Amino acid sequence: MSSVLDEPTRDERAFRSTGLPPIGLWWPMLERPLRREVLENVDAPLRAVVVRRIFELCELDPGRAPRLGVRLGDNERAYIAGWMHSVDWT
């Protein structure tokens, strides 16, 4: 018996590289105070409560969320930069 594994999708690769689901799924739903916290320093590690909330928003088990050292990758930071240009924060 043999099995064939499909190539991982782009979203699965993104999930593995940062430990987070694709940002397009959770960023639009993330609450404003948590967004502001992330925007204060997009290069800083995310607090565990933020990561847990991201997993909840994506209907993933928050108990499986990484707890320490989760940072946004280049793609996530680029997504946020583009989002900031299209949204009025006032």
N, C-alpha and C positions, 0 to 999 in steps of 0.2 A: 504494500500500500504506500502510495506517495501522496504528498499534498503540495499544492502550489500556493505560495503566498503572494498576494498582490503587492505591488509597490505601495508604500505609504502615501497617502494623499498629502497635498501641500499643507493642509491644516494639521494633520498628525505630526508632520515634521516640525511645524512651528510649535506645537504643544511640547514636543520633546526638547526642543532647544532652550526654551525659557522656563518650562515647567508650568506655563499658563495656557489656557485655551486661547484660540484666536481672538485678538483684541476687538475685531469687528463684532463679535458676539456680545461681549460684556461691557465695553466702554460706553456705548449709548445708554445702557441701563444702570450704570454705576451712579450712585447717589452723588449729588453735588459736593457735599463736604469731603467725600473720599476722593473725588476727582481733583478737588483743590489740593488735597494732601499730595497726591501723585504729581500734580503739576508744580508744586513747590520745588521739587528736585527730581526730575525724571531719571536721573542717573543713580539715585539712592536705592538701596534695597527696600522692597515693599514690606510694610508691617504685616504680621501674620493675620491680623483682623481684615486687612484689605484683600489678601490672597484668599482667605476663607470666604469673604463676600463674593469675590469673583467666581469661585467654584459654585457657590449657591445660586448665583444668577444664571450660570450655565447648566444648572441642574445636575451638577457632579457632586460626588460625595466629598463634603468639606473635610472629612477625616483623612482623605488621601492627598490633601493639598500640601505642597512643600511648606515647611515652616520658616526656614531661615535662608537668607541669601538670595531670595527671588528678585531678580532685576528685570526691567524691561529690556528687550533686545532692540536692535537697530530698526526692525520693521515696526515694532510697537511705538518707538519714539517718532518715527516718520509718520505713522498714522495719527498720533496725537498732534504733531506739528501741523499736518494738513487739516485736522479737525479744528484746531484753534483758529486757523485762518477763515474758516467757514462759519464759526459760531460767535455770536456777540455775548460776552460774559457780563454785560451790565444789567 
